[in-house]
């Protein structure tokens, strides 16, 4: 059997290596446009801010490493079309334009995602950057290191945007954060949590503009020097766009079933509507244990699991995907935050009838010499009382506690079952009724 893997970042890398690990008799061939693989884009802000000095640490695999496992690696090769009937691919080698054609028995689509680029006038001006690839990171750092670049605007206050504003502040830049939504990180956290994050952003010296939309980029000499919004104008030396991602869907368009945004629909074995085609990572949808529906949740953790599952099932269906809760975390100017499942706003938007509970509690007994406040919110279905979401935030790092909420959602636990779960107590670490159980226990009378 011959398997072609298109795309070789997180999902594609894990799919390729796992296939060879499990089935040494399978021929594995990979294709990727880039000259590098396995770049951890979540580390871009750490590199920009100087926390990471050597970007080599942001790669956990290499083309040479894959080749040493018996995988035929084709870097700098752009696949331009797929004939799903003949089971062939066609494309060109980017270095010299040489055309190529190859055939497969099974195909793994790991084509990933691409940053959303809004149709704003002037968005193609020099000095406006994306933040996704290693090449993007290199360009951002090269530009930010120029002494004449003093003011940087970041458009979009999702995770990437919020991480970048702190990185630019660490480089001594004046930073403007522009977000069309009324809150930062609104896709992950509700108002009770984001209010605290916004205070830390302001304290970090960021000029934050929420509920304000960019309408035009201006640059009379071909380079951006001004940003126009629906509320004002701002002089800038550099802009980074971070307004979201969309799945790369051109190669499979019209052949396999997809969500409305083009994300490929897969079953629990990562198989598409075409039995010979699997899809993994940011180009594919996932099954959400929170909404109980197929969703587009582009996270590296999902991509890795999906790659492993597709590889395991490449011959026969033997390992089923357990679904995802979309668990995530971020540190905002020293403030640690994490969420899993659905926020109150997203649950309501999906038509769920839910209840919520918000709690501010001490991390450990108040009689201890030191303790910090923890903010925690839970979201659960009104009729079934099934836990569907949780959010936590604190000056201390308690983000790993989100794993307990995540597993509870995955297993379909009710808020009452979670409230009475067995959690240890020791004054050094928590209270007899920790904030995790207290936020659920107070729901027993809700």
C-alpha positions in Angstrom: 0.0 0.0 0.0 1.1 3.5 -0.8 0.0 6.5 1.3 0.5 10.1 0.3 0.3 12.7 3.0 -0.4 16.3 1.8 0.9 18.8 4.3 3.6 18.1 6.9 3.1 20.2 9.9 1.5 18.8 13.1 -1.2 16.5 11.7 0.8 15.4 8.7 4.0 14.8 10.6 2.3 12.7 13.2 0.3 10.8 10.6 3.4 10.0 8.5 5.6 8.9 11.4 2.9 6.8 13.1 2.1 5.0 9.9 5.7 3.9 9.5 5.9 3.0 13.2 2.8 0.8 13.0 3.0 -0.5 9.4 6.5 -0.8 8.2 5.3 -2.4 4.9 3.4 0.8 3.9 5.1 3.2 1.5 4.7 6.8 2.9 5.3 9.8 0.7 4.8 13.4 1.9 4.4 16.7 0.0 4.7 20.2 1.4 5.1 23.7 -0.1 7.4 24.8 2.7 11.0 24.0 3.3 10.4 23.2 7.0 8.0 21.1 9.0 6.6 20.9 12.5 6.9 24.6 13.3 5.1 25.5 16.5 3.4 28.7 15.6 2.3 29.2 19.2 5.9 30.0 19.9 6.0 33.0 17.5 5.3 35.5 20.2 7.9 34.0 22.5 10.5 34.4 19.7 9.4 37.9 18.9 9.6 38.9 22.6 13.0 37.4 23.0 11.9 34.8 25.5 13.2 32.2 23.0 16.5 33.1 21.5 17.0 30.2 19.1 14.0 29.3 16.9 15.4 25.8 16.4 13.6 24.8 19.6 10.2 25.6 17.9 10.7 22.6 15.6 10.2 19.1 16.9 10.8 17.2 13.7 12.7 17.7 10.4 12.6 16.4 6.9 15.8 14.5 7.5 14.3 12.9 10.6 11.3 11.7 8.6 13.5 10.4 5.8 15.5 8.4 8.3 12.3 6.5 9.2 11.8 5.5 5.6 9.4 8.2 4.6 9.9 9.8 1.2 9.9 13.6 1.9 9.2 16.2 -0.8 9.6 19.7 0.5 9.1 22.8 -1.7 6.5 20.8 -3.8 3.1 22.4 -4.4 0.3 20.0 -5.1 -2.1 21.8 -7.5 -4.7 19.2 -8.2 -6.0 15.8 -7.2 -7.8 13.3 -9.4 -9.8 11.4 -6.8 -11.1 8.9 -9.3 -7.6 8.0 -10.7 -6.0 8.5 -7.3 -3.3 10.8 -8.6 -1.9 14.2 -7.6 -0.2 16.8 -9.8 1.9 19.8 -9.0 5.1 21.6 -9.4 8.5 21.9 -7.7 8.8 25.5 -6.6 12.5 25.8 -7.0 12.5 25.3 -10.8 8.8 24.9 -11.8 9.3 21.2 -12.7 5.9 19.5 -12.9 5.3 16.2 -11.1 2.6 13.5 -10.9 2.2 10.8 -8.3 -0.3 8.1 -7.4 -1.7 6.7 -4.1 -3.8 4.0 -2.6 -4.7 6.1 0.4 -4.5 9.9 0.7 -4.2 11.9 4.0 -5.2 15.5 3.6 -3.3 17.6 6.2 -3.4 20.9 4.2 -4.0 23.0 7.3 -5.4 26.5 7.5 -4.5 30.0 6.4 -5.0 33.4 8.2 -8.2 35.2 7.3 -7.4 38.3 5.3 -10.3 40.8 5.4 -11.1 42.7 2.2 -9.9 46.0 3.6 -8.5 48.7 1.4 -4.7 48.7 1.5 -4.3 45.3 3.3 -1.6 44.3 0.8 0.7 47.3 1.7 4.2 46.6 2.8 4.6 46.5 6.6 1.4 44.5 7.1 2.2 41.0 8.3 0.5 37.7 9.0 1.4 35.4 11.8 1.3 31.7 11.0 4.4 30.3 9.3 8.1 30.3 10.2 8.6 32.7 7.3 6.0 35.0 8.8 7.8 35.0 12.2 11.1 35.8 10.5 9.6 38.7 8.7 7.9 40.1 11.8 11.2 39.9 13.8 13.3 41.4 11.1 10.8 44.3 10.8 10.4 44.8 14.6 14.2 45.0 15.0 14.4 48.1 12.9 14.9 51.2 15.0 12.5 53.2 12.9 9.7 50.8 13.8 8.4 52.4 17.0 4.6 51.9 16.8 3.0 48.5 16.1 -0.7 47.8 15.6 -2.1 44.3 16.1 -5.5 43.8 14.5 -7.4 41.1 16.3 -7.5 40.2 20.0 -7.7 36.4 19.8 -4.9 34.3 21.3 -2.3 35.2 18.6 -3.0 38.9 18.8 -2.9 39.0 22.6 0.3 37.1 22.8 1.9 39.4 20.2 1.0 42.6 21.9 2.9 41.5 25.0 5.9 40.4 22.8 6.0 43.8 21.2 5.8 45.5 24.5 8.8 43.4 25.7 10.7 44.8 22.7 9.9 48.3 23.9 7.4 49.2 21.1 4.4 51.3 21.4 1.5 48.9 20.9 -2.0 49.5 19.7 -4.5 46.6 19.9 -7.5 46.9 17.6 -10.5 44.5 18.0 -13.9 44.7 16.3 -15.5 42.7 19.1 -16.4 44.4 22.4 -14.0 42.1 24.4 -10.7 40.4 24.0 -10.6 36.6 23.4 -14.4 36.6 23.1 -14.4 33.2 21.4 -13.0 31.5 24.5 -14.0 33.5 27.6 -17.0 35.3 29.0 -17.1 38.9 30.3 -16.4 37.9 33.9 -13.0 36.5 32.8 -12.0 38.9 30.0 -12.5 42.0 32.2 -9.6 40.9 34.4 -7.5 40.1 31.3 -8.2 43.6 29.9 -7.0 45.2 33.1 -3.7 43.4 32.8 -3.4 44.4 29.1 -4.0 48.1 30.0 -1.5 47.8 32.9 1.0 46.4 30.4 1.0 49.7 28.6 -1.1 48.6 25.5 -3.4 51.2 23.8 -6.4 48.9 23.6 -9.4 49.7 21.3 -12.4 47.3 21.6 -15.5 47.5 19.5 -13.6 49.3 16.8 -13.3 48.2 13.2 -10.4 48.8 10.7 -11.8 50.3 7.5 -8.6 51.3 5.6 -4.8 51.0 5.6 -3.0 54.0 4.2 0.5 54.1 2.7 1.2 56.7 0.0 4.7 55.2 -0.7 3.5 51.6 -0.8 4.2 51.1 2.9 1.6 51.3 5.6 1.9 54.4 7.9 -1.7 55.0 9.0 -4.7 52.9 9.9 -8.2 54.3 9.6 -11.0 52.8 11.7 -14.7 53.6 12.1 -13.8 55.7 15.1 -10.4 57.3 14.3 -7.0 57.3 12.6 -3.7 56.0 14.0 -0.1 56.5 12.8 1.7 53.2 12.7 5.1 51.8 11.5 4.0 48.2 11.3 0.8 46.1 11.4 0.2 42.4 12.2 -3.1 40.9 11.2 -4.5 38.2 13.4 -8.3 38.0 12.9 -8.7 34.2 12.6 -8.1 31.2 10.4 -9.9 29.3 7.6 -9.3 25.8 6.4 -7.3 25.3 3.2 -10.1 23.8 1.0 -9.2 24.3 -2.6 -7.7 20.9 -3.3 -10.7 18.9 -2.0 -13.4 21.4 -3.0 -16.5 19.6 -4.5 -15.3 16.1 -3.8 -15.6 15.3 -0.1 -18.3 16.5 2.3 -17.5 19.7 4.2 -18.9 22.2 6.7 -20.0 25.5 5.3 -16.5 27.0 5.8 -14.9 24.2 3.8 -13.6 22.2 6.7 -13.7 18.5 5.8 -16.2 16.3 7.6 -14.6 13.1 8.9 -15.9 10.2 10.9 -14.4 9.0 14.2 -11.7 7.2 12.2 -10.7 10.4 10.3 -12.1 9.0 7.1 -13.9 11.4 4.7 -16.9 10.6 2.5 -14.3 9.1 0.1 -13.2 5.8 1.7 -9.6 6.2 0.3 -9.2 9.7 1.7 -8.5 10.7 5.3 -8.4 14.3 6.6 -6.6 15.6 9.7 -5.7 18.9 11.4 -6.8 22.4 10.6 -8.3 21.4 7.2 -10.8 19.1 8.9 -13.7 19.4 11.3 -13.8 17.7 14.7 -16.6 16.3 16.9 -17.2 18.5 19.9 -18.1 16.7 23.1 -19.5 20.1 24.4 -21.9 20.9 21.5 -22.3 17.3 20.4 -21.9 18.4 16.8 -19.1 18.7 14.2 -17.2 22.0 14.7 -14.2 23.7 13.3 -11.7 24.0 16.2 -8.2 24.6 14.8 -5.8 23.6 17.6 -2.4 21.8 17.5 -3.6 19.4 20.1 -6.5 18.3 17.9 -4.2 18.0 14.9 -1.8 15.7 16.7 -4.5 13.4 17.9 -6.2 13.3 14.5 -2.9 12.5 12.8 -2.3 9.6 15.1 -5.8 8.2 14.7 -5.7 8.5 10.9 -2.4 6.6 10.8 -3.7 3.9 13.1 -6.8 3.4 10.9 -5.1 3.6 7.5 -5.5 -0.1 6.9 -8.5 -1.0 9.0 -10.8 0.8 11.4 -9.3 0.0 14.8 -9.1 3.3 16.9 -12.0 5.7 17.3 -11.6 9.5 18.0 -13.1 10.4 21.4 -13.9 14.0 20.3 -12.6 17.3 21.6 -13.5 20.0 24.0 -11.2 22.6 22.5 -9.2 23.0 25.7 -6.8 25.9 25.6 -4.8 28.3 27.8 -2.9 31.6 27.6 -0.8 33.9 29.8 -1.7 37.6 29.5 0.9 39.8 31.1 1.4 37.3 33.9 -2.3 36.5 34.2 -3.0 32.8 33.6 -6.2 31.8 31.8 -7.7 28.6 30.5 -11.0 27.4 29.0 -12.6 24.2 27.7 -15.9 23.5 26.0 -18.4 26.3 25.4 -18.5 29.7 26.9 -21.9 31.1 27.9 -22.1 33.2 24.8 -21.1 30.4 22.4 -23.5 28.0 24.0 -26.4 30.4 23.6 -25.4 31.1 20.0 -25.6 27.4 19.3 -29.1 27.3 20.7 -28.3 25.4 23.9 -30.5 26.2 26.9 -27.9 26.6 29.6 -27.2 27.8 33.2 -24.0 29.2 34.5 -22.2 29.8 37.8 -19.3 32.2 38.4 -17.1 32.1 41.5 -14.2 34.1 42.9 -12.5 32.1 45.6 -9.1 31.8 47.3 -6.7 29.3 45.9 -6.0 27.9 49.4 -7.2 28.6 53.0 -7.1 32.2 54.0 -5.2 31.3 57.2 -2.2 30.4 55.0 0.5 33.1 54.7 -0.2 33.6 51.1 -3.0 32.8 48.7 -4.4 34.3 45.5 -7.9 34.7 44.1 -9.1 32.3 41.3 -11.9 33.2 39.0 -13.9 30.2 37.7 -17.0 29.8 35.6 -19.0 26.7 34.6 -21.6 26.3 31.9 -24.1 23.5 31.9 -27.3 22.4 30.1 -30.4 23.4 31.9 -32.5 20.2 31.3 -29.7 17.5 31.4 -27.4 19.4 33.8 -24.5 18.2 31.5 -21.4 20.2 31.9 -20.5 21.9 28.6 -17.9 24.5 29.5 -15.5 25.9 32.1 -13.1 28.9 32.4 -10.5 29.7 35.0 -8.1 32.7 35.6 -5.7 33.7 38.3 -2.5 35.5 39.0 -1.1 32.1 39.9 -0.9 29.4 37.3 -3.9 27.0 37.8 -4.4 26.3 34.1 -3.8 22.6 34.4 -7.0 22.3 36.4 -8.9 22.8 33.2 -8.0 19.2 32.3 -10.4 17.9 35.0 -13.2 20.0 33.5 -12.3 18.8 30.0 -12.4 15.1 30.9 -15.7 15.7 32.7 -17.2 17.2 29.5 -15.7 14.4 27.4 -17.3 11.8 29.7 -20.7 13.6 29.7 -20.7 14.3 33.5 -23.4 16.4 35.0 -22.5 19.4 37.1 -23.8 17.5 40.1 -21.5 14.5 39.4 -18.5 16.9 39.0 -19.4 18.7 42.3 -19.2 15.4 44.3 -16.1 14.1 42.5 -13.1 13.1 44.7 -10.5 15.9 44.9 -7.7 15.9 47.5 -7.2 18.5 50.1 -4.1 19.9 51.7 -3.7 23.5 53.0 -0.5 23.9 51.1 -2.4 23.5 47.8 -6.1 24.1 48.2 -9.2 24.4 50.5 -11.3 21.5 51.9 -13.8 22.5 49.2 -11.5 23.8 46.5 -12.7 26.4 44.0 -13.1 23.6 41.4 -15.7 21.8 43.5 -17.2 24.9 45.1 -18.2 26.4 41.8 -20.1 23.2 41.0 -21.5 22.5 44.5 -23.3 25.9 44.5 -25.1 24.8 41.4 -26.8 21.9 43.3 -29.5 24.4 44.4 -29.6 26.2 41.0 
